[in-house]
């Protein structure tokens, strides 16, 4: 199994050290920091090559081929900025928000920012590791209970408003619900017993109907329009 270099960003030293011990060998924690600003400062620090006779610093680890960033942001106002900075610093890395609890507004921001996962710290170690493996396989991991929370708030008028489903077929509605869960085309195809090519055809059609450019925008549209399992559909598959 391929090994992944991991950067952990969390204000708790104890949590960072615990996570380093918890993760299996294929997730190598090569660097850690208390916040994104500390990472940016490390990246901006002089390297040994810049300073004659200088000793290697933590930057040597940070500048490796980071493939996964696990981060927590305590200040909601800094969430979007932090994600943008991480994308810029590690454009090839998967970003997973690993935090203490549910927050509908941050889930929305996470979806809009295009991060790869939103996980809570109260899950078991096995569930966390399994989720991280899915992320590294290209899956988007957003727990269904968080999606339901955001949908319920949407229906209550907290975020967005419900509206017509623009003639979506039953199959298109099923695919939209799967997008909310962060499922890939392969997982959707397996769940609906159709081919990936068929999923792509339905996805292209539904994106056109709801005037969205990509699957992330479609997932947000579905959440804002109260698309739950109980939602009636228009048309046939």
Secondary structure, DSSP 8 states (H G I E B T S, - for coil): ---EEEEEE-S-HHHHHHHHHHS-TTEEEEEEESSHHHHHHHHHS--TTTSTT----THHHHTS-EEEEEE--S-GGGHHHHHHHHHHH-TTSEEEEEESS--HHHHHHHHHHT-SEEEETTS-HHHHHHHHHHHHTT--EE-HHHHHHHHHHHHTTSSS-----TT--HHHHHHHHHHHTT--HHHHHHHHTS-HHHHHHHHHHHHHHTT-SSHHHHHHHHHHTT--TT----S--
